[in-house]
Amino acid sequence: MFGVMDFGDDPLFRFGGAAVTLGGIATGVVIFVVAWLLSKLAGRALSRVRERSSRSAGALYLLEKLASYGLIVFGAFAGLSAAGLNLSSLAVFAGAIGIGVGLGLQGVVKEFVSGLFLIFDRMVSVGDYVEVEGETRGVIAEIGPRATRIRNNDNINVLVPNSRLIEGQVINWTLKGDTRRIHIPFSVAYGADRSKVREAVLEAARTSPFTLPETETRKCQVWLVGFGESGLDFELLVWPTREAVKRPAAMHAAYTWAIADALDEAGIEIPFPQTDLRIRSVFGHEGDEALETLGLRRGPLKPAAPPAPPAADTKPRAPPVNDAAEDLMTQREPPEPEESERDD
């Protein structure tokens, strides 16, 4: 009769010259499970630390992934060794697995390797606000072994394959913790005082809590960009805070509301669609005769009063400030973030 220890030490089979026993298999499974549990615990602990830290979130995320993957790989190799398998004898088996991976699992391996590149490259990191090929916008919540989880501002999680972030076009709105200049379009009715429009809108932008303090290279500006069908088309250019950049729809709506309030307070009319009809002649009559024919004028016209001459002490009016022209003359490249900010 065999004891438990004797039964566990009996070789079940031989692989590459090494005897594999039931006890060795059990030991290997226990080692792998313990390593897997440790990887989960380490990942959760580092994740909690990362959520509390605002300056080193990227480095902590990299450490979290390295610890998780490293413990699992270590447990796998240690479990195979404890099971009695000679790792050097697995070369042929590994070659066969490699052929199978190349034929059937190349997509999985491609996404896994792309995820490693994303983690180490750090052009996109957890917490960045990105736009993937103009379709998906949101904050990177997690870079997984197969896909990157992007959470948009409606709290919807979108899973994007890692390879798309490597091969496709990605706009990182918060790369290296910096902000971006935003264009807010608006229009006013024809005949409005452009200087008054500029002053009112700039005052509203500067008093907004989402606008960063102005510097030599980052100024709030108002540009006249076109002549619309019903009014003048302007754009407000602002440098918002980093948190506001992550919510572009809400930020755009907030600035638009502030512009509308500023125009209302300044008595500046917002345009609306309208059409003017001009009649040159009616039944062969023109001018006052045409109006009388249509019954739109009764009695003789009163002569228009001549325009009053300008007062002698009237000062010449200063031309309106053209922010776009000033920007072309003085705009310089924004300074790169400091090295401490790049590592955050």
Secondary structure, DSSP 8 states (H G I E B T S, - for coil): ---HHHHHHSEEEEETTEEEEHHHHHHHHHHHHHHHHHHHHHHHHHHHHHHH-SSSHHHHHHHHHHHHHHHHHHHHHHHHHHTT--GGGGHHHHHHHHHHHHHHSHHHHHHHHHHHHHHHH-SS-TT-EEEETTTEEEEEEEE-SSEEEEE-TTS-EEEEEHHHHHHS-EEETTGGG----EEEEEEEETT--HHHHHHHHHHHHHTSTTB----SS---EEEEEEE-SSEEEEEEEE-B-HHHHT-HHHHHHHHHHHHHHHHHHTT-------------EETTEETHHHHHHHT---S------------TT---------HHHHHHHH--------HHHHT-
